[in-house]
Amino acid sequence: MSLRLFLEKQKPKIVEKEIDKNEIPLIIKKDQSLILFNKIKGYDYRIVSGVCGTRDTIASWFGTNREKLLFKISDAIQNPKEYNIVKEAPCFEEKSKNLDDIPLMKYYEKDGGDYISSGVVISRDSDSKRFNASFHRMMKISKNKMVVRLCERDTLNFFRKYSDEMPISIFIGHDPSVLIPGAISAGDIDELKIMSALRPLKVTECKTNDLLVPAEAEIIIEGRVTKENLNEGPFIDISGTYDVIRKQPVIEIDGIWHRKKPIYHALLPGGNEHLLLMGMPREPTIHNEVSKICPVRGVNISTGGCSWLHCVVSIKKQKSDDGMKAIEAAFKGHHSLKHCVVVDEDIDPFNMEEVEWAIATRFQAKKQIFTDQRGGSSIDPSTAGQDTLPGTDRRLTSIVGIDATIPFEMNKDKFKKAKVSGEK
């Protein structure tokens, strides 16, 4: 699979007029649909935005609908498949001189520099040799150097094991079957195998290291994460606010390759695509944990919670304490979660009016609330001033779970909305 086949099937809006790269952020801020810009002033590149802009677009690409999308991704996590290693790959058709050849851009006026916001980093554990794929923002600081934001996830854990530099490869430009797993944190599972479970994946060996990258990616950047640390930021996060400037590792670039007439993926920070790629891949991990307790109808990491901090889980209760246990499981399934609401199977987790109604009519705080403290998300400005979790840069936050399910011993008919004659 490839970005090109995706665009052929999904029929994007096409802009044929030559356009300056710096005009594009405002255009995609106003129109976050799938857009392909065919002529970029000063570059032999095309630019696409909105690849993962809606649940319906992603679902249709996977041959399902938005209601079943969660289960499609969850199944891929639980049943990963081997990928196919090929020698000849389109991603290495042509070579670039340096980062100046790529139409990187500042998206917001106070950004610390030109950013790659859609790059998926491939790294490898020096102990287990497991591959990992994950999104990391990268700020260009010279023709051959970037500063990368490494969060407390696998890439950083792998890096800590290296006494010196860690080889990485970055790919840019692919279809959702590759991008979605790149945003999943699936424990010890190789995300390349999750990609292959969604659609058969071809990978190829890199030119300067022993890593594997998707063979049909648009752009490949190979390099090393060094022990040099420089300021990264400011940068807009999914909260729509600027993240703090912090010291982060420098990437030194060893080579850049791309397909003929390459397509650069411009992902607007804080836009719909950013929100979906951050939040939606955590829904299956929550689903898989809660499913150990009871059947799950649906999971929604809501946009009102920055597509990261809030979730609603709809369950089919089988025991009296399933609601509270489901809350604890949800927090286990997504470690940055701050607030969780669990509702019954008759409540649509994507209909926030229904969710609020369930809280209003089925919830009593004295018996049905869960609270605790743990390391919070760096995107949450309310953690400012809080103590940090030892050994990390995560500040402590209070987490809250609301069990808005019908008490097990109560007559359920008293808690359901009445229907008029003939209403389904």
N, C-alpha and C positions, 0 to 999 in steps of 0.2 A: 504494500500500500504506500501511497505517497500523498503529499500536499497537492500535487498536480492532478491526480485522479480525483481527489476530494473536490477541488475547484471545478473540475469538469462536470462532476455529478451535481454539485450544489448550486451552480449558476450564480456567482457573485455579481454584485454591481461592478461594472468596469469603468474606470476613469482613463480615457485615452489621452487627454490633454497633459502636456508636460507640466510637472509640478515640482516645486521646491520641497525637499524633505521636511523642512521646518514648518511648512504649512499643514502637514499631515496630522499632527496631534490635535489641532483644533477641529479639523474635518471629522476625525473619528470620535472626538468628544461629543460632537453634535449628532453623529450618525454611527451607531455602534453595530450596524449590521455587517455582513460579510462584503468587503470591498477590496477590489484588486486595482492598484495603481500601476499602469503599464509603462509610464515614462517618468523617470525621476531625474531631474536636472543634475547633470554632472556625474551620474552613475550609470553603469551598465547593469542595473538591478531593477526588478519590480518590487513592489511592497504590497503585502496583504495584511488586512486587519479583520478581526471578528471571526476567526477560525472556530473558536469555542465560545461564541457569543451568546448562544441560547441552548437550553436543555433540549429543545425540539430538534435543533440542527444536529447536536451530538447524537441524540437518540435515533434519528433517521439514518445517520451514517452507520450506526450499529445494527440497523434493521429491526428496531424496536420502537416503543413510544416512551414518553417521559415518565409514565407511571412504572414501567418495567425497567427503566434504565438502571436504577439502583441495583436490581437483582442481576442484570447483565454484568455490571462491573464487579459486583460481589463474587459472582461465580468465577470470573477470571482470576481474582485474587486467590480464591480457594482451589482453583484448578489450573495453575500455570502450565504453559507448554514450552517445549524447546524451540529455539529459533534456528534458522538456517544460516550458516556462515558461508558467504560467497566471496570469491576473489575479485571479480570485476564489479565496480559499484559506481553509479552515476554521481554520487557525492564527491568523488575525486576526479571529475572530468577536467576541471581547470584549477589553477592555483592563483591565489591573490598575493600581493606584495605584503600588505599589512592591514591594520584595522581601518586605515583611511579609505580603503577601497569599498568598505561596507557603509551603507547610509544609516549609521547610528544617529540618534537624535536625543535632544532634551525634550521631554514631554511637558514639563511644567517650568515656569519661569525661574524658580529657585532651585531647580535640580543641581546637584553638585557637578554634573558633567553630562556628556553623551552616555546613554545607557543601553545595554542589552537587557531587555526585560522578558524575553521569550526564550532564552537559552536554557537548554537542559544539559546539566553537567553529568558526564559519565565518570565514575571513580571506581576504585577496586580495593577491597579490604586486603591488606597485606598478609593477614593471618588466614582467613577462610577462602580468599580469592574470589569472594562473591562480588558481582557487579552491582552498582547502585546507580539509578537515574533520578535526578532531582532538579527542580528549578532553583536557580540562584540569580539574583540580579547582579550585574557587573558594570562598573563605571570605568569608562575609558580614561586613562591618564596619560597615555602616549601612544605612538603608533604600534607598539608591541607589548603594552602593559595595561592591565585592568586591575581594579580592586574589587574583590568578590565578597558579598555578604554571606557568611557561613553561619546559619542558625544551628541550634542544638539538635542536629539530626545526623544521619549516617555519614554524609560527606565530611563533616567536621570531626566525627568520631574516627573515621578512617585517617584523616590528616594528622590527628594527635598521635597516631602510632608511628608516624614517619619522623626520623631524627632530622631529616633535611627536607627536600622538596618532594611533593606528591604529584605524579603524572595525572593529568585529567584530559578529557576531550569534551568539547561542547558542540552540540548540534542545534541548529536553528532551522525551522521550517519543516513541519510534518503535519499529518492528519491527526484527528482527535484520538484514534486508537493508540497512538504513540504518545501524544501529549498528556492525556488523562493519567496513564500509569506513571508518567514522569512526575506527576504531582501527588502520587500516592505514597504514604509512608506505610509499608507493608511488613515491617519487622525484618526477618531474615530472608524474605523472598526476593529473588532477583527480578527487578521491575522489567527487565527486557523480556522475561518469560511471561509476565502479565500482559505486556504488549502483544506478544505472540498468541496469547489465549484469546484476545479480542479479535485480532486478525493476524494470519500468518506473517511473521516478520523475517525479513532478510537483514542480516548484519554483516559488517565487514571489518577487517583488522585495520587499525590506524597506521599511519605512516611513520610516526616518531615514537610510539609507545606500544604496549601490548593490550590496549583497550579495544573494545568493540563498539561500533556506532551503527545506527540504522543506515543501510546502504542507499536508501532513496531520500535521505535528508537533503535539504537545499544547501546548507553551509556546514562545514566542519572546521572547528578551531581547536588545534592541539597545543597543549602547554603544560606548565607546571605551577602548582600552588606553592609559593615560597614562604619562608619564615619572616619575610619583610612585611611590616604592617604599616598602613597609611590610612588617612581619614577616608571614610566612605559616606557619601550623602552630601546634602539632604536628598531625600527621595520620598515620594508619596507612597504610602502603603494602602492596603485595602480599606483602612478606616477612613480614607480621604484626607488624612492629616499627614504632615511630614514626620517621618521617622527621625530618630536622633542621629547625629553624626557620631560614628564610633570607629576605632581602629580595627581594620580588617586586613586579611592577607592579600598580597599582591600576586597576580597571575602573570607569568612571563610566557609569551606566545612563541611556539616553535614553528608553526605553519598554519596556513589557512587555505582551504580548498572549497570548491563549490560546483554546483551543476552549471551547465550552459544556461545563460540568461536566468540567473538565480532569482529566487523570490525571498525577500527578507520579511519576516513576520514581525510587524509592529504591534506590540501588546500594550495598550494604554493602561498605566498604573491607576488603580482605583476604578477602572471601567468594568463593564459587565463581564468581559472575558477574563479579566484578572480575578474578579469575585468568584466566577464559576470554577476556574482552574484551581483556586485556592480551597474553596469550601466543598464543592461537590465530591471530589475524590476522598474526603474524610467521611462522607455519608456511608459508603460501604464498610469502612473499618468500624464505624459505630454499629451498623447493622449486624456485622459478624459477631461482635461482642454481645450485643443485646439478644441476638438469636440463641445464645447459649442459655438464656433465662426463659424466653418465651417466644412465640411467633411474632414477627415484625411485619406490619403493613407498609410502613414507609418511614423515611428519615428526611428531614429538611434542615440543612444548615442555612438559616435564614439570612436574606440580604440585609434586613434591619439590624442584625447582629454582626455586621461587617463581613458576612459570609465566612466567619471564623469563630466567633465567640459564643453564638447562640445556636441551639438546635431544638427541634421538636421531633419526638419519636412516637409513632403510633403503634401500639401493641395489642395483641389479643391475650388478655390476662387469663391465666390458668390457675394461679394461686393468689392468696390475699396479699402477699408481699412482693408480687411481681413488679409492681410500679416502682417501688423504692429500689429493688435490685436492678431494674432496668436503668435507673438513673446512674447508679454506680458503674454499671457496665458501659454506659455511654461515655462517662468521663474517662474510662479506661481506653475506649476506642478512639478518643481524640484528646490529646493531652493539653491542648490550648483552650479547650472548652471552658467557658465561664458560667453560663446559665443553660440549664436543660429543662425542658418541659416534656413530660410523658403523658400521652393521651390514649384513650381507648380507640379500638379499630374503627368505630363509626365516625371519628373525627379526621378530617383531611389535614395532614400536617403542613400542607402548602397553603391552606386557607387560614390566615392568621385571625380572621374574625371568628371562625369556628374554634380555634385554639383558645382565644380569649374567653369565648363563651364557656368552654370546658373548665377553664380556671375559675370563672365566676360561679359556676353551678355545681362543680364536682370537687372542689379543693377546699380543705381546711388546713391552715398553716400549722396549727398545733400538732397535727398528726401526719401531715403529708408533705413535709419539707425536709430537704437534705442540705446541710451546709458543711463546708470544710475549707481548708486553706492549702494552697500548693503554688508551685511556680507558675506565674501567669505569662501571657503573651506579650512580646515586646511591642505589638501594635496597639496595646491598650494604654492610652495616656493616663488613665485613672490609677495605674500602679506607681506613678511617679512618687518618690519619697518613701516607698515601701522597702523593707529589707529584701536583700537578694537571697535566692536559694543557694546554699553553699556549693561552690564549685562551678557555678553557672552565672550567666548574666540575666537570668530570669528573676524578676521581682515577684514577691509573694502577692497572691491575689485571693480574694474570697470567692469560692464557687458556691452556686445555689442550684438545687434541683427541686422542681415542683412536680409532684405526683398528682396530675389532674385527671386521674382515672376514677371511675365509679368504685366506691368502697365495696369490696367483694361480698360482704354479707348483706348489702342493701338490695332492695328490689330495683332492678335495672330499668324497668319500665317507667319508674318515676323520674328518671334522669334523661329520658329521650324526648326530643322535640316531637310534638304532635304533627300529623300530616292531614291535609284536607283530602276529601274523597277523590280518588283517581291519581293522587300524587305518588310518584315513585320514590 
